[in-house]
Amino acid sequence: MQSKATFQASGGYSPEEWEVRVNLAACYRLAVYFGMTDIIYTHITARVPGMEHHFLINPYGLLFEEVRASNLIKIDLDGNVLEETEYPINQAGYVIHSAVHGAREDVQSVVHNHTMAGVAVSAQKEGLLPISQTSLQFYGRVSYHDYEGPAQDTAECDRIVADLGENNTMILRNHGLLTAGRNIPEAFGLMVQLDKACQIQIAAQSGGELNIPSQEVLDHSAESFKNSEQRYSGAFWSALLRIIKDQLDDYAS
C-alpha cells in the first residue's frame, strides 16, 4: 500500500498511475540522450491503468528534458484534458496517439519521432531494407502510412489504424517513425532499434552495392526476434534507466 507521504509526493495519483508517469517521463529524458527529439515537437504517450481509455502526453511547449512525471497531461480519446494544467497539447500528437490507443487494447505506449535517419528512410520508396541484424528484427513487421500533411484532422485516425494493423512498428512516409508496445520499455526499445536500423541503412547506402541475406535467413532472423516484449523489459530497461540515474530526482518528480 502507498504511504501517505509517498501519495502526496506523487501528486495524489494511484501507485499504478504514478509508476506509468515516472517511466513515461524517463522515456522523454532517454529520447534526449539518443538524439530523438525535435525541439518541442513529437510525442510519447502511455495508457493510464484502468478502463477509462485515458492516456498521458507531454505538455506542448516543453523541451523533452523538461518533462516530469507530474507535468504529463492526462487526456481521453476525445482529446479532453482531464486535469488542471497551464499547457496545451499538440493536436497532431493527439490525432496520432489517440488513433492507436483507441483501436489497440494491447498497446500501452506509443512513441513517435522525426529523427534524421527515420525521416530519410521514410522518404525512400523501398522503406526499411533487410540489410542488417538490427533491421531484420522488423522484417515483415513494419507497416507504412502515406503522408497526408500535418496530422491535424481526426479523419486520418481510421487510416492510421488500418495501416498499422497488428504490427507494432510503422513508418509514416515523408514524416517519421512510430512504435507501439505492450509496455513502455517495449515501445521505447523498439524505437531505439528502429531508428538505429534507419541510421545503418542511410550509412550503408553511401557505399557500394547492398547485400541482402537469403530468404531463409530473413525468415529465420525475423522469427528469432519475435518476442520483443520480453527482450526490452527487465535488464534492457534497467540498463537504460541507469543512463539517466543522475536525473531521477528531476524526471520522477
Backbone torsions as a table, in degrees:
resi	resn	phi	psi	omega
1	MET	NA	140.8	-179.8
2	GLN	-74.5	130.6	179.4
3	SER	-70.2	161.9	179.8
4	LYS	-61.5	-41.1	-178.6
5	ALA	-64.8	-42.9	179.6
6	THR	-67.2	-39.7	179.4
7	PHE	-60.0	-41.3	179.2
8	GLN	-69.6	-39.6	179.9
9	ALA	-65.4	-28.1	-179.1
10	SER	-95.4	21.8	174.5
11	GLY	71.5	16.1	-179.5
12	GLY	82.6	6.4	178.2
13	TYR	-77.6	156.4	176.1
14	SER	-64.8	157.0	177.6
15	PRO	-56.6	-37.4	-178.6
16	GLU	-66.2	-45.1	179.4
17	GLU	-68.1	-39.6	-178.8
18	TRP	-63.6	-37.7	177.7
19	GLU	-62.5	-41.3	177.5
20	VAL	-64.0	-42.9	179.8
21	ARG	-60.7	-44.5	-178.7
22	VAL	-64.8	-44.8	-179.7
23	ASN	-67.3	-35.7	178.3
24	LEU	-69.1	-42.5	176.8
25	ALA	-60.9	-37.1	177.1
26	ALA	-61.2	-38.1	178.7
27	CYS	-59.6	-40.3	179.5
28	TYR	-63.5	-41.7	178.3
29	ARG	-67.7	-37.8	177.9
30	LEU	-68.0	-33.1	176.5
31	ALA	-62.0	-35.8	176.1
32	VAL	-64.2	-46.2	-179.3
33	TYR	-59.0	-41.3	-177.5
34	PHE	-87.7	4.9	178.2
35	GLY	69.9	31.3	-177.4
36	MET	-107.9	49.0	179.6
37	THR	-123.3	162.5	177.6
38	ASP	-139.8	59.6	-177.2
39	ILE	59.2	-107.9	-179.8
40	ILE	-103.5	3.4	-176.4
41	TYR	-96.1	173.2	-173.2
42	THR	68.8	169.6	-166.6
43	HIS	-160.4	151.4	174.0
44	ILE	-130.8	132.8	-177.7
45	THR	-128.3	162.8	176.0
46	ALA	-147.5	143.0	179.3
47	ARG	-74.4	137.0	175.1
48	VAL	-80.4	131.9	179.6
49	PRO	-55.0	137.3	-179.4
50	GLY	132.4	179.3	-174.6
51	MET	-97.8	3.7	-171.0
52	GLU	-85.1	-7.5	-177.6
53	HIS	61.3	35.0	174.1
54	HIS	-87.5	150.8	174.6
55	PHE	-142.6	162.8	-176.1
56	LEU	-104.4	139.8	179.6
57	ILE	-139.9	159.2	-178.3
58	ASN	-73.1	149.1	174.7
59	PRO	-68.0	126.4	-179.1
60	TYR	-70.9	122.2	-178.0
61	GLY	119.8	-19.3	178.4
62	LEU	-90.9	142.5	169.4
63	LEU	-67.8	156.9	-179.6
64	PHE	-60.9	-32.6	179.7
65	GLU	-74.6	-3.4	177.1
66	GLU	-101.9	-5.5	-178.8
67	VAL	-74.8	133.2	177.3
68	ARG	-128.2	164.5	178.4
69	ALA	-57.3	-37.1	-174.5
70	SER	-80.5	-20.2	-178.8
71	ASN	-102.9	3.1	170.9
72	LEU	-62.0	144.6	-174.0
73	ILE	-103.9	129.8	178.4
74	LYS	-92.4	125.7	178.6
75	ILE	-132.0	165.2	175.1
76	ASP	-103.5	-179.3	-175.2
77	LEU	-68.5	-13.5	176.7
78	ASP	-93.4	1.1	178.3
79	GLY	86.7	9.3	178.9
80	ASN	-76.6	130.1	176.1
81	VAL	-78.6	127.3	-169.1
82	LEU	-102.9	3.9	177.4
83	GLU	-151.3	159.6	-176.3
84	GLU	-66.8	132.9	177.9
85	THR	-154.9	150.7	178.3
86	GLU	-89.2	-1.9	-174.6
87	TYR	-113.1	150.1	171.6
88	PRO	-84.2	178.2	172.4
89	ILE	-111.5	157.8	178.8
90	ASN	-79.9	124.7	-176.8
91	GLN	-62.0	-41.8	178.7
92	ALA	-63.5	-38.1	177.4
93	GLY	-62.4	-43.0	178.1
94	TYR	-61.8	-46.3	-176.7
95	VAL	-60.8	-51.0	-175.7
96	ILE	-65.7	-48.1	-173.3
97	HIS	-76.5	-36.6	178.7
98	SER	-65.4	-32.8	178.5
99	ALA	-60.2	-47.4	-177.4
100	VAL	-72.3	-47.2	-179.1
101	HIS	-62.4	-34.4	-177.9
102	GLY	-74.2	-28.4	-174.7
103	ALA	-100.3	-23.3	-173.0
104	ARG	-116.8	95.6	-179.9
105	GLU	-63.8	-23.0	-178.7
106	ASP	-79.7	-10.0	-176.1
107	VAL	-94.6	124.8	174.8
108	GLN	-99.4	-31.0	-174.2
109	SER	-138.8	145.7	179.6
110	VAL	-132.1	133.1	178.7
111	VAL	-119.0	130.9	176.5
112	HIS	-133.8	134.2	177.1
113	ASN	-148.9	174.4	-179.4
114	HIS	-124.6	53.4	-179.4
115	THR	-66.8	156.2	-178.3
116	MET	-56.9	-50.0	-178.2
117	ALA	-67.9	-38.9	-179.4
118	GLY	-63.1	-44.6	178.8
119	VAL	-67.5	-37.7	179.0
120	ALA	-60.6	-46.6	178.7
121	VAL	-67.7	-34.7	179.8
122	SER	-64.8	-20.1	179.9
123	ALA	-90.1	-2.0	-179.5
124	GLN	-95.8	132.9	-177.6
125	LYS	-59.3	-34.7	-177.4
126	GLU	-75.1	-16.3	-177.5
127	GLY	68.5	-149.4	-178.2
128	LEU	-77.0	125.1	-177.1
129	LEU	-95.5	144.2	-179.7
130	PRO	-83.3	68.2	-173.0
131	ILE	-113.5	-0.3	-179.3
132	SER	-145.4	159.9	176.0
133	GLN	-58.3	-35.5	-179.9
134	THR	-64.1	-43.8	-178.5
135	SER	-75.9	-24.2	-176.9
136	LEU	-66.7	-23.6	177.7
137	GLN	-66.9	-15.9	179.3
138	PHE	-103.1	2.0	-175.2
139	TYR	-60.7	124.6	-179.3
140	GLY	76.6	5.3	-176.3
141	ARG	-126.8	16.4	178.9
142	VAL	-107.5	126.3	175.0
143	SER	-96.8	163.6	179.6
144	TYR	-133.0	138.6	178.5
145	HIS	-127.2	123.0	-177.7
146	ASP	-67.9	147.7	-178.5
147	TYR	-70.7	131.8	179.4
148	GLU	-120.5	13.3	-172.5
149	GLY	95.9	177.3	177.9
150	PRO	-52.7	133.8	-173.7
151	ALA	-76.0	79.2	-178.1
152	GLN	-106.7	-16.7	-172.9
153	ASP	-105.7	125.1	179.8
154	THR	-64.2	-14.3	176.9
155	ALA	-63.5	-21.3	179.9
156	GLU	-75.9	-17.7	-176.0
157	CYS	-54.3	-47.1	-177.8
158	ASP	-61.3	-37.2	-178.8
159	ARG	-73.2	-35.1	175.8
160	ILE	-61.8	-47.0	-179.0
161	VAL	-64.0	-44.1	-179.0
162	ALA	-62.9	-40.5	-179.1
163	ASP	-71.8	-37.5	178.9
164	LEU	-65.8	-41.6	-179.3
165	GLY	59.9	-132.3	-178.7
166	GLU	-97.1	1.7	179.7
167	ASN	-75.7	161.4	177.4
168	ASN	-111.1	4.3	176.2
169	THR	-132.5	140.8	179.5
170	MET	-147.2	139.1	173.1
171	ILE	-102.1	120.6	177.2
172	LEU	-87.4	106.5	-171.5
173	ARG	-57.4	135.5	-179.9
174	ASN	59.9	24.2	-172.4
175	HIS	-140.7	-62.4	-176.5
176	GLY	168.3	-155.6	-174.0
177	LEU	-119.4	154.6	175.3
178	LEU	-143.8	135.5	172.6
179	THR	-131.2	151.4	178.6
180	ALA	-131.0	145.8	-177.9
181	GLY	-139.4	155.0	176.1
182	ARG	-75.1	-9.7	170.0
183	ASN	-152.3	170.9	-176.5
184	ILE	-64.3	-45.8	178.5
185	PRO	-56.7	-39.1	-179.6
186	GLU	-65.6	-46.2	-179.1
187	ALA	-60.7	-43.6	-178.2
188	PHE	-74.5	-40.3	178.3
189	GLY	-60.4	-42.5	177.0
190	LEU	-60.4	-39.4	-179.7
191	MET	-68.4	-40.4	177.4
192	VAL	-57.0	-45.9	-177.8
193	GLN	-73.1	-37.7	179.3
194	LEU	-64.6	-44.0	178.8
195	ASP	-65.9	-38.6	177.2
196	LYS	-63.0	-40.9	177.9
197	ALA	-60.6	-39.0	178.0
198	CYS	-67.5	-40.3	177.4
199	GLN	-60.8	-44.4	179.1
200	ILE	-61.4	-42.3	-178.7
201	GLN	-62.3	-46.6	-179.5
202	ILE	-62.4	-40.4	178.4
203	ALA	-65.7	-43.6	-178.0
204	ALA	-65.6	-34.4	-178.2
205	GLN	-70.4	-12.0	178.3
206	SER	-84.4	-6.7	-179.0
207	GLY	-105.7	-138.7	-176.6
208	GLY	-85.2	-160.8	-178.0
209	GLU	-64.7	137.4	-177.7
210	LEU	-78.3	144.7	177.5
211	ASN	-102.9	123.4	178.3
212	ILE	-105.7	123.4	178.0
213	PRO	-59.9	164.1	179.3
214	SER	-64.5	160.7	178.8
215	GLN	-59.8	-37.6	178.6
216	GLU	-60.7	-43.6	179.4
217	VAL	-68.5	-39.4	178.3
218	LEU	-59.2	-48.4	-178.0
219	ASP	-66.4	-42.4	-179.8
220	HIS	-64.4	-43.2	-179.1
221	SER	-65.5	-43.7	179.5
222	ALA	-59.7	-40.9	179.3
223	GLU	-66.1	-37.4	-179.5
224	SER	-64.5	-29.6	-177.9
225	PHE	-96.0	14.9	-168.7
226	LYS	-61.3	-44.4	-172.5
227	ASN	-94.9	80.9	-178.4
228	SER	-76.4	-20.5	-179.4
229	GLU	-60.3	-46.0	179.2
230	GLN	-75.8	-34.7	-176.7
231	ARG	-61.9	-37.3	-174.6
232	TYR	-98.3	-4.6	174.0
233	SER	-89.5	-178.3	174.6
234	GLY	65.1	-123.4	-172.6
235	ALA	-61.4	-38.2	-179.4
236	PHE	-62.3	-49.9	-178.3
237	TRP	-66.5	-39.8	177.7
238	SER	-60.4	-40.2	178.7
239	ALA	-64.1	-41.4	178.1
240	LEU	-62.5	-43.0	-178.8
241	LEU	-64.7	-28.1	177.4
242	ARG	-67.9	-24.9	177.9
243	ILE	-62.2	-35.8	-175.6
244	ILE	-112.4	23.7	-176.5
245	LYS	-61.3	-27.8	179.1
246	ASP	-73.3	-10.4	178.7
247	GLN	-103.6	3.0	-173.0
248	LEU	-54.1	-47.0	-176.7
249	ASP	-65.1	-19.1	-179.4
250	ASP	-90.9	-58.6	-175.1
251	TYR	-69.9	-26.2	-179.4
252	ALA	-90.4	21.6	-178.9
253	SER	-112.6	NA	NA
